[in-house]
Amino acid sequence: MKTILFELKKYKRIILFSLFASLFLSAILYFKLGFKNSAILFVSLNILLINIFFIFIDKIKSIIMFIVLLPIYTTVRRLCYFDIFFIKVTFETIYITILFISSLRDIFRYIKQQFKIDSSAFNFILYTLMFLIFSFNSSFFSDNILKSMSEVYIGIFIPLAFYFTFVVYFNKNLKKFIYFALFIALDFSCLYGFIQIFLRIIKTGQIKIDRVYLTFGFHNVNIFAGILILIIPLILEFILFRENNKKEKVFLISSFMLYTISIFITFSRGAWLCFIMAVIISLISKKYSKLLITVSIILIFISKPLFSFIITRGTSTSFLQNESAVARLQSIFTDFEIIKKYPFGIGGGQFKYLFKEYAVKGYLSMPESIRFNSTVAHYALEHAHNLILQICVEFGIIATILFLLIIINRLRSSFIDFNFNRGAFTSIIVYLFFSIITGNEFNHKGVITGTIILYLIFGIIEISIKDTNEGRN
């Protein structure tokens, strides 16, 4: 970051231009947006313009800046989130689209090289491109084709475009900068969440009741939890297996404590389970075998009360009497009813509309032993709360199979240099688990941070393979 700040001093004219451009637009929209939103627009637009400028000066520094600034770009979706034909416009899509277009020549050269020397990269590119094609194809079964195509653009094409630009310009030696950029970005989000608690929630015991107001800068707390469990294995890798100086150790341990507290106050059942899973998987090594055995024994003895606490979120409400839990259970049966009718998908962003139509049919298909002993959810779900089913419903069965092949490909590829990819491997495992039991979306009302980070982790695995192949040549 010091290097980037030094670079900024060299480009005073560009900085002044971005300042005046941001101030001009914010001033024009002041009476429409109000002081708070105008201030947010001024700061974020100024940062975006500088970030875009750096694309043409130094793509590596620009991408690292982008990763650090992800929490800021996410907040601007309230002001910049609209469609132009099939293109969904947000600050993230603006930046990545420009980055991708400016890198096309290098990307094509990279793809051509990888096809010749790396079957793993070839398969990944093949699966992702086919996944993109079948996802776009599902849009033609939608009542709003352009709307569904824009969902594919922001949720699938943009993260994939970011992946390609990342693997072209980054190498193994830059891994530390990438991870620390993610840690800094997540620290900002955690601290923002604590500010929300102090502003809205006075008593700690009320957090689980008022968690709907706790967003950590994202649309809801579960989105933040999904991002958190993606990054926790990465920081555990650095704490447990990497050499760090004293300042780095203090930063890493402080950040991990911050993430642990944040995980707890999300009151996300999936996040709690994934946190335990991430710790256990991270400890699987000769170096920590004794600690792993100790932790495992403790977990076995406390598993029953711990699991009960997690399932009920620390309340006395049973699973089948919890509206949220029953709504997600009902969603599984409803999703299968939709999938039987639309095997090629219903189009991106269409889940909430079809769910209302098929909800009763899905409820009646539930076993009587569940229906007669559970409460009834008094609201319709906007998404499946299960990524695999979400893909299957919106993009179709073939797209779902391709996505699973993408995951399998990255997990297998991580073993080519497992010591380098230890954290990335664990992140993908816990992400998949969290996505199934709690849910993720590629795009949730403009929030694509988690999807970008997932493809960034895919890229981390790829640069280790790329560097290995280049070393052989």
Backbone torsions as a table, in degrees:
resi	resn	phi	psi	omega
1	MET	NA	-34.9	177.9
2	LYS	-61.2	-40.8	179.1
3	THR	-62.9	-41.6	-179.6
4	ILE	-65.0	-43.1	178.9
5	LEU	-62.8	-38.0	176.9
6	PHE	-64.2	-41.5	179.3
7	GLU	-62.1	-37.7	-178.2
8	LEU	-61.3	-34.0	-179.9
9	LYS	-64.5	-25.6	-178.3
10	LYS	-77.0	-13.5	-174.9
11	TYR	-124.0	58.8	-176.3
12	LYS	-63.5	-37.4	-177.9
13	ARG	-65.2	-42.1	178.7
14	ILE	-64.5	-41.6	179.6
15	ILE	-63.7	-42.7	178.8
16	LEU	-64.2	-39.4	177.3
17	PHE	-61.4	-46.7	-179.5
18	SER	-64.3	-36.3	177.8
19	LEU	-63.5	-47.9	-177.9
20	PHE	-68.9	-38.7	178.6
21	ALA	-64.0	-43.1	179.4
22	SER	-67.2	-41.4	179.1
23	LEU	-65.4	-40.8	-179.3
24	PHE	-62.0	-49.7	-179.9
25	LEU	-65.6	-40.3	179.4
26	SER	-64.4	-37.9	179.8
27	ALA	-67.4	-40.0	179.2
28	ILE	-61.9	-39.8	-176.0
29	LEU	-93.4	6.8	-173.4
30	TYR	-58.0	-48.6	-175.8
31	PHE	-69.9	-24.3	177.9
32	LYS	-83.0	-38.1	-174.2
33	LEU	-95.0	-27.1	-174.2
34	GLY	88.3	171.1	-173.9
35	PHE	-65.5	-46.7	-175.0
36	LYS	-61.8	-50.8	-178.3
37	ASN	-68.9	-33.6	177.0
38	SER	-65.6	-38.6	178.0
39	ALA	-65.7	-41.7	177.4
40	ILE	-61.9	-44.2	179.7
41	LEU	-62.8	-42.8	-179.2
42	PHE	-60.1	-50.1	-177.3
43	VAL	-65.4	-49.2	-174.5
44	SER	-69.4	-39.1	179.2
45	LEU	-67.0	-39.5	176.8
46	ASN	-59.7	-45.2	178.8
47	ILE	-64.4	-42.8	-179.2
48	LEU	-61.8	-44.6	-179.1
49	LEU	-61.8	-41.7	177.5
50	ILE	-66.0	-42.2	179.0
51	ASN	-60.6	-41.8	178.2
52	ILE	-67.2	-41.1	178.6
53	PHE	-57.9	-39.8	-178.4
54	PHE	-68.2	-18.6	175.0
55	ILE	-56.2	-38.6	-175.4
56	PHE	-91.1	-2.1	176.6
57	ILE	-105.8	-50.2	-178.1
58	ASP	-155.5	101.1	-175.2
59	LYS	-63.1	-35.3	-179.3
60	ILE	-63.0	-48.7	179.0
61	LYS	-64.8	-36.8	179.7
62	SER	-63.4	-44.4	-179.3
63	ILE	-66.1	-40.2	177.8
64	ILE	-63.2	-41.9	175.1
65	MET	-58.6	-44.2	-179.1
66	PHE	-59.4	-43.0	-179.7
67	ILE	-63.0	-45.0	179.8
68	VAL	-63.1	-36.1	-173.6
69	LEU	-90.1	2.4	-179.1
70	LEU	-51.4	-43.1	179.6
71	PRO	-61.3	-33.8	179.7
72	ILE	-71.4	-45.2	179.2
73	TYR	-61.2	-33.9	-179.6
74	THR	-64.3	-38.2	-177.5
75	THR	-67.6	-23.0	-175.0
76	VAL	-79.2	-6.1	-178.8
77	ARG	-60.3	-22.9	177.5
78	ARG	-67.0	-24.2	-176.9
79	LEU	-106.8	-25.6	-176.8
80	CYS	-134.6	89.4	178.8
81	TYR	-157.9	93.3	-176.8
82	PHE	-153.8	168.9	-177.6
83	ASP	-106.4	139.9	165.9
84	ILE	-121.8	101.6	-171.3
85	PHE	58.0	-113.8	-179.3
86	PHE	-102.5	11.3	-178.8
87	ILE	-102.8	122.9	176.6
88	LYS	-89.7	122.9	-174.5
89	VAL	-100.1	119.0	168.8
90	THR	-139.7	174.0	178.1
91	PHE	-63.5	-36.4	178.7
92	GLU	-65.9	-43.3	-178.4
93	THR	-69.8	-34.3	176.6
94	ILE	-61.2	-50.2	-177.4
95	TYR	-63.7	-50.5	-174.5
96	ILE	-68.1	-36.1	177.7
97	THR	-61.7	-46.1	178.5
98	ILE	-64.5	-43.3	178.6
99	LEU	-59.7	-44.8	-177.4
100	PHE	-66.3	-47.5	-178.8
101	ILE	-62.3	-40.8	-179.2
102	SER	-70.6	-13.0	-176.2
103	SER	-110.7	5.4	-172.0
104	LEU	-55.6	-43.7	-178.3
105	ARG	-61.1	-44.8	179.8
106	ASP	-67.8	-35.0	179.9
107	ILE	-66.4	-45.5	179.1
108	PHE	-63.3	-37.5	178.0
109	ARG	-65.3	-41.8	179.2
110	TYR	-63.4	-46.0	-179.2
111	ILE	-60.9	-42.1	179.5
112	LYS	-61.4	-41.2	179.6
113	GLN	-67.1	-43.7	-176.0
114	GLN	-68.1	-31.9	177.6
115	PHE	-62.0	-30.2	-177.3
116	LYS	-81.3	-33.5	-169.0
117	ILE	-117.8	-13.5	-173.1
118	ASP	-137.8	106.5	-180.0
119	SER	-67.8	-31.6	179.1
120	SER	-63.6	-45.5	178.2
121	ALA	-65.6	-40.5	178.0
122	PHE	-58.5	-47.6	-179.6
123	ASN	-63.8	-41.3	179.9
124	PHE	-62.3	-46.2	179.6
125	ILE	-62.8	-41.8	179.0
126	LEU	-62.0	-48.3	-178.9
127	TYR	-62.9	-43.3	-176.6
128	THR	-68.6	-39.4	179.0
129	LEU	-67.8	-39.4	176.7
130	MET	-67.2	-38.1	176.6
131	PHE	-61.6	-41.9	177.8
132	LEU	-63.5	-44.0	-178.7
133	ILE	-63.6	-47.7	-178.9
134	PHE	-68.1	-30.8	176.9
135	SER	-68.2	-42.6	175.1
136	PHE	-63.7	-38.8	-179.7
137	ASN	-59.6	-36.2	-179.9
138	SER	-61.5	-23.9	-178.5
139	SER	-61.5	-27.1	-177.9
140	PHE	-76.1	-7.1	173.8
141	PHE	-98.8	4.3	-177.3
142	SER	-90.9	154.1	174.1
143	ASP	-73.9	-17.5	178.6
144	ASN	-133.2	89.5	-171.8
145	ILE	-61.3	-48.5	-177.9
146	LEU	-64.0	-37.8	178.8
147	LYS	-63.2	-44.5	179.9
148	SER	-67.2	-37.8	178.1
149	MET	-65.1	-35.1	178.2
150	SER	-67.8	-30.5	176.0
151	GLU	-68.3	-38.0	176.4
152	VAL	-67.3	-39.3	-179.1
153	TYR	-60.1	-50.2	-176.1
154	ILE	-78.1	-35.0	-173.0
155	GLY	-89.3	-23.6	-176.3
156	ILE	-122.4	-51.8	-177.5
157	PHE	-65.3	-45.4	-176.0
158	ILE	-62.7	-49.3	176.4
159	PRO	-60.6	-36.6	178.7
160	LEU	-67.4	-40.0	176.7
161	ALA	-62.3	-40.0	177.7
162	PHE	-64.1	-40.2	178.5
163	TYR	-57.6	-48.5	-176.4
164	PHE	-64.2	-42.4	178.8
165	THR	-66.9	-34.9	179.4
166	PHE	-64.6	-50.4	-175.2
167	VAL	-69.3	-23.3	178.9
168	VAL	-70.5	-41.9	-170.1
169	TYR	-102.0	-15.1	-176.3
170	PHE	-103.7	155.8	175.3
171	ASN	-135.9	179.9	-174.7
172	LYS	-60.9	-32.3	-177.2
173	ASN	-67.0	-17.4	-177.8
174	LEU	-97.7	3.1	-176.8
175	LYS	-56.3	-43.4	-177.0
176	LYS	-59.6	-41.6	179.6
177	PHE	-65.2	-38.8	179.8
178	ILE	-63.7	-49.4	-177.4
179	TYR	-64.8	-43.0	-179.6
180	PHE	-66.8	-31.8	174.4
181	ALA	-63.0	-42.0	176.4
182	LEU	-63.3	-42.1	-179.5
183	PHE	-62.7	-43.5	179.4
184	ILE	-62.9	-44.6	179.6
185	ALA	-60.7	-42.6	-179.3
186	LEU	-69.8	-34.5	175.3
187	ASP	-57.7	-43.7	178.6
188	PHE	-58.3	-44.8	-178.3
189	SER	-65.3	-42.0	179.1
190	CYS	-62.1	-46.0	-179.0
191	LEU	-64.4	-36.6	176.7
192	TYR	-63.8	-37.8	177.2
193	GLY	-63.3	-39.1	178.3
194	PHE	-66.5	-36.0	176.4
195	ILE	-63.0	-40.2	177.6
196	GLN	-61.3	-37.5	179.0
197	ILE	-64.2	-46.2	-178.5
198	PHE	-66.2	-31.6	-178.6
199	LEU	-80.5	-34.9	-172.6
200	ARG	-109.8	-36.2	-171.2
201	ILE	-120.3	118.0	-177.0
202	ILE	-88.9	-49.0	-177.3
203	LYS	-90.2	134.5	-179.2
204	THR	-58.6	-37.3	-177.7
205	GLY	-65.2	-15.6	-178.4
206	GLN	-88.7	-7.6	-175.3
207	ILE	-59.8	-45.5	-177.7
208	LYS	-67.5	-22.7	178.4
209	ILE	-82.4	-41.1	-175.9
210	ASP	-103.2	24.6	-176.7
211	ARG	-63.5	-15.8	177.9
212	VAL	-62.5	-26.3	179.9
213	TYR	-87.8	-7.5	-176.2
214	LEU	-97.0	100.9	-174.1
215	THR	-108.4	-19.2	-175.0
216	PHE	58.3	25.4	179.0
217	GLY	94.5	-3.8	178.4
218	PHE	-108.7	179.8	-174.2
219	HIS	-66.5	-36.3	174.9
220	ASN	-151.5	170.1	-171.2
221	VAL	-68.7	-29.1	179.9
222	ASN	-69.9	-31.9	175.5
223	ILE	-63.9	-44.9	177.2
224	PHE	-61.6	-42.4	-179.8
225	ALA	-60.6	-39.2	178.1
226	GLY	-63.8	-38.4	176.9
227	ILE	-69.1	-40.1	-178.7
228	LEU	-61.6	-45.3	-177.9
229	ILE	-72.9	-17.3	173.4
230	LEU	-71.5	-36.3	-172.1
231	ILE	-93.0	-26.6	-178.6
232	ILE	-56.0	-44.7	177.5
233	PRO	-61.4	-28.9	-179.9
234	LEU	-69.9	-41.7	179.6
235	ILE	-73.7	-31.8	175.4
236	LEU	-64.2	-36.9	176.5
237	GLU	-59.4	-44.2	-178.2
238	PHE	-70.5	-36.4	179.6
239	ILE	-70.5	-41.8	-172.1
240	LEU	-89.6	-29.1	-168.8
241	PHE	-127.8	-4.1	-177.9
242	ARG	-114.1	152.1	175.6
243	GLU	-81.5	128.0	-179.4
244	ASN	-133.9	145.9	174.8
245	ASN	-76.2	176.5	-173.6
246	LYS	-61.0	-43.3	-179.5
247	LYS	-64.4	-40.7	179.3
248	GLU	-66.2	-40.5	178.4
249	LYS	-61.3	-44.0	179.1
250	VAL	-61.5	-44.8	179.7
251	PHE	-62.5	-46.2	-176.9
252	LEU	-65.2	-46.5	-179.0
253	ILE	-67.2	-40.6	177.9
254	SER	-62.4	-42.6	179.6
255	SER	-65.1	-42.2	179.8
256	PHE	-62.9	-40.8	176.5
257	MET	-62.4	-39.9	178.0
258	LEU	-62.3	-42.2	-179.9
259	TYR	-67.9	-38.4	-179.2
260	THR	-63.6	-44.7	177.7
261	ILE	-63.6	-42.4	-179.2
262	SER	-63.8	-41.1	177.1
263	ILE	-57.2	-44.4	-177.3
264	PHE	-64.6	-45.8	-174.1
265	ILE	-78.0	-6.6	172.3
266	THR	-69.8	-24.5	-174.7
267	PHE	51.1	37.9	175.1
268	SER	-96.1	116.3	-179.1
269	ARG	-59.0	-43.7	179.9
270	GLY	-62.9	-40.6	-179.8
271	ALA	-65.4	-39.8	178.1
272	TRP	-62.1	-45.7	179.5
273	LEU	-64.6	-41.0	-179.0
274	CYS	-69.0	-31.9	177.2
275	PHE	-62.9	-46.9	177.9
276	ILE	-61.2	-44.0	179.2
277	MET	-61.1	-44.0	-178.9
278	ALA	-61.9	-41.5	179.5
279	VAL	-64.7	-46.1	-178.3
280	ILE	-63.3	-47.9	-179.6
281	ILE	-63.1	-38.5	-179.8
282	SER	-64.7	-27.4	-178.4
283	LEU	-85.7	-6.2	-178.6
284	ILE	-72.9	95.5	178.2
285	SER	-171.3	160.9	177.5
286	LYS	-61.3	-36.1	-176.9
287	LYS	-60.5	-35.3	-175.1
288	TYR	-119.3	26.4	-176.8
289	SER	-60.2	-43.5	-179.6
290	LYS	-65.9	-42.0	178.8
291	LEU	-65.5	-39.2	178.7
292	LEU	-62.4	-43.7	178.7
293	ILE	-61.9	-43.4	-179.9
294	THR	-62.4	-48.3	179.9
295	VAL	-62.4	-41.5	-179.2
296	SER	-63.6	-42.5	178.8
297	ILE	-63.1	-44.3	178.9
298	ILE	-60.6	-43.9	-179.4
299	LEU	-64.7	-36.0	178.3
300	ILE	-63.2	-42.8	-178.2
301	PHE	-70.0	-32.3	-177.7
302	ILE	-104.5	9.4	-172.8
303	SER	-59.6	-41.9	-176.7
304	LYS	-64.6	-54.8	178.4
305	PRO	-66.2	-33.9	-179.9
306	LEU	-65.8	-46.5	-179.9
307	PHE	-64.1	-39.5	178.2
308	SER	-63.3	-41.3	178.5
309	PHE	-62.8	-42.7	-178.7
310	ILE	-66.5	-47.8	-177.2
311	ILE	-61.4	-37.9	-177.2
312	THR	-94.9	2.1	-176.0
313	ARG	56.9	33.2	177.3
314	GLY	77.6	16.2	178.1
315	THR	-111.2	179.3	179.0
316	SER	-94.6	1.7	-179.0
317	THR	-75.6	128.8	179.7
318	SER	-74.2	164.8	-175.6
319	PHE	-58.5	-47.9	-176.2
320	LEU	-76.2	-8.2	175.7
321	GLN	-102.8	4.8	178.0
322	ASN	-94.2	117.5	-175.7
323	GLU	-57.9	-42.8	-178.9
324	SER	-61.7	-45.4	-179.3
325	ALA	-65.0	-43.6	-178.6
326	VAL	-67.7	-37.8	178.3
327	ALA	-60.2	-40.1	-180.0
328	ARG	-72.7	-33.4	177.0
329	LEU	-67.0	-44.3	177.7
330	GLN	-62.5	-34.6	-179.1
331	SER	-60.3	-36.3	-179.1
332	ILE	-59.4	-47.3	-178.8
333	PHE	-69.4	-38.0	178.0
334	THR	-65.2	-41.1	179.8
335	ASP	-59.4	-42.6	-179.8
336	PHE	-64.6	-33.5	176.6
337	GLU	-65.1	-39.9	179.5
338	ILE	-69.2	-43.0	-178.3
339	ILE	-61.1	-39.2	178.7
340	LYS	-62.0	-33.9	-179.1
341	LYS	-82.3	-35.4	-176.2
342	TYR	-128.9	77.3	-177.3
343	PRO	-66.1	-21.5	178.8
344	PHE	-98.2	11.9	176.0
345	GLY	94.3	166.3	-179.4
346	ILE	-114.6	-1.1	179.9
347	GLY	100.9	144.7	-179.8
348	GLY	-60.1	138.2	177.5
349	GLY	78.5	6.4	-176.1
350	GLN	-98.9	-2.0	-175.3
351	PHE	-56.5	-49.0	-173.4
352	LYS	-61.7	-27.2	-179.7
353	TYR	-78.9	-44.7	-179.7
354	LEU	-72.2	-29.5	-179.9
355	PHE	-61.2	-41.5	179.5
356	LYS	-62.2	-35.9	-178.1
357	GLU	-73.3	-33.8	-173.9
358	TYR	-106.7	1.4	-174.3
359	ALA	-59.9	-44.9	-178.7
360	VAL	-64.8	-42.6	178.7
361	LYS	-62.7	-39.5	177.9
362	GLY	-66.6	-40.0	179.6
363	TYR	-63.4	-42.6	-178.8
364	LEU	-70.2	-21.0	178.8
365	SER	-83.3	-7.5	176.8
366	MET	-70.3	145.3	177.1
367	PRO	-57.2	142.4	-178.5
368	GLU	-60.1	-33.2	179.9
369	SER	-60.5	-27.6	177.2
370	ILE	-86.7	-47.2	-176.5
371	ARG	-60.7	-41.6	-175.1
372	PHE	-75.8	-15.0	-176.7
373	ASN	-116.0	11.7	-178.3
374	SER	-124.8	160.1	174.2
375	THR	-75.5	170.9	178.6
376	VAL	-109.7	129.0	178.5
377	ALA	-70.1	131.0	-176.2
378	HIS	-97.1	22.5	179.1
379	TYR	-148.6	154.7	178.3
380	ALA	-93.4	141.5	-179.5
381	LEU	-79.7	144.3	176.6
382	GLU	-90.5	-20.6	174.9
383	HIS	-148.3	168.3	-167.5
384	ALA	-74.6	-15.0	-173.9
385	HIS	58.2	26.4	175.6
386	ASN	-157.1	109.2	-171.6
387	LEU	-59.5	-41.1	-178.3
388	ILE	-62.6	-45.0	178.2
389	LEU	-69.0	-34.8	177.7
390	GLN	-60.5	-46.6	178.3
391	ILE	-63.1	-42.9	-177.6
392	CYS	-63.1	-41.5	-179.7
393	VAL	-70.1	-49.2	-172.2
394	GLU	-84.4	-37.2	-173.8
395	PHE	-111.8	-10.7	174.1
396	GLY	103.3	166.7	-176.0
397	ILE	-65.7	-43.0	-178.4
398	ILE	-63.9	-41.6	177.9
399	ALA	-60.9	-38.7	179.1
400	THR	-63.8	-44.6	178.2
401	ILE	-60.9	-41.5	179.7
402	LEU	-64.9	-39.6	178.3
403	PHE	-64.0	-41.6	177.4
404	LEU	-64.3	-35.8	175.7
405	LEU	-65.4	-36.0	175.9
406	ILE	-61.2	-46.7	179.3
407	ILE	-61.8	-47.3	180.0
408	ILE	-61.1	-41.8	179.1
409	ASN	-59.1	-44.1	-178.7
410	ARG	-70.8	-37.2	177.9
411	LEU	-64.6	-43.8	178.3
412	ARG	-65.7	-41.3	-178.7
413	SER	-65.9	-28.9	-179.3
414	SER	-63.8	-24.9	-178.8
415	PHE	-77.4	-11.2	176.2
416	ILE	-62.1	-36.2	174.5
417	ASP	-142.4	71.6	-171.9
418	PHE	-63.1	-35.5	179.4
419	ASN	-58.6	-38.1	178.1
420	PHE	-74.9	-34.6	-172.2
421	ASN	-103.0	14.6	-176.3
422	ARG	-54.2	-51.3	-179.3
423	GLY	-65.9	-40.6	179.6
424	ALA	-62.7	-42.0	177.9
425	PHE	-58.7	-49.1	-179.3
426	THR	-64.1	-39.0	179.2
427	SER	-59.6	-43.6	-179.5
428	ILE	-65.7	-40.7	179.2
429	ILE	-61.6	-51.0	-176.8
430	VAL	-70.6	-30.9	176.5
431	TYR	-62.7	-45.8	-179.9
432	LEU	-63.4	-42.2	179.4
433	PHE	-63.9	-46.8	178.9
434	PHE	-62.5	-39.8	-178.1
435	SER	-64.1	-30.4	-178.4
436	ILE	-83.5	-41.6	-174.0
437	ILE	-90.0	-24.6	179.6
438	THR	-117.7	-43.7	176.0
439	GLY	115.5	144.6	172.1
440	ASN	-141.3	160.1	172.0
441	GLU	-131.8	148.8	175.6
442	PHE	-65.8	-35.1	176.4
443	ASN	-141.8	122.3	176.6
444	HIS	-120.5	94.2	177.2
445	LYS	54.0	42.2	176.8
446	GLY	98.0	-8.4	179.3
447	VAL	-91.5	110.2	178.9
448	ILE	-123.2	13.9	-176.7
449	THR	-56.2	-47.6	-178.7
450	GLY	-61.7	-38.6	179.9
451	THR	-69.0	-40.2	177.2
452	ILE	-61.6	-43.5	179.9
453	ILE	-66.3	-38.4	177.4
454	LEU	-59.2	-47.4	179.8
455	TYR	-70.4	-27.1	172.9
456	LEU	-64.4	-40.6	177.1
457	ILE	-66.5	-39.7	172.7
458	PHE	-56.5	-40.7	-179.6
459	GLY	-67.7	-35.7	177.0
460	ILE	-58.1	-44.0	178.4
461	ILE	-63.7	-41.0	-176.9
462	GLU	-67.4	-38.7	-178.1
463	ILE	-67.4	-26.6	176.2
464	SER	-69.4	-37.4	177.3
465	ILE	-70.6	-43.5	-178.9
466	LYS	-59.8	-46.2	-179.3
467	ASP	-67.2	-35.3	177.5
468	THR	-64.1	-43.6	179.4
469	ASN	-66.3	-40.0	179.1
470	GLU	-66.7	-32.9	177.7
471	GLY	-67.7	-34.6	178.4
472	ARG	-68.7	-34.9	179.9
473	ASN	-75.4	NA	NA
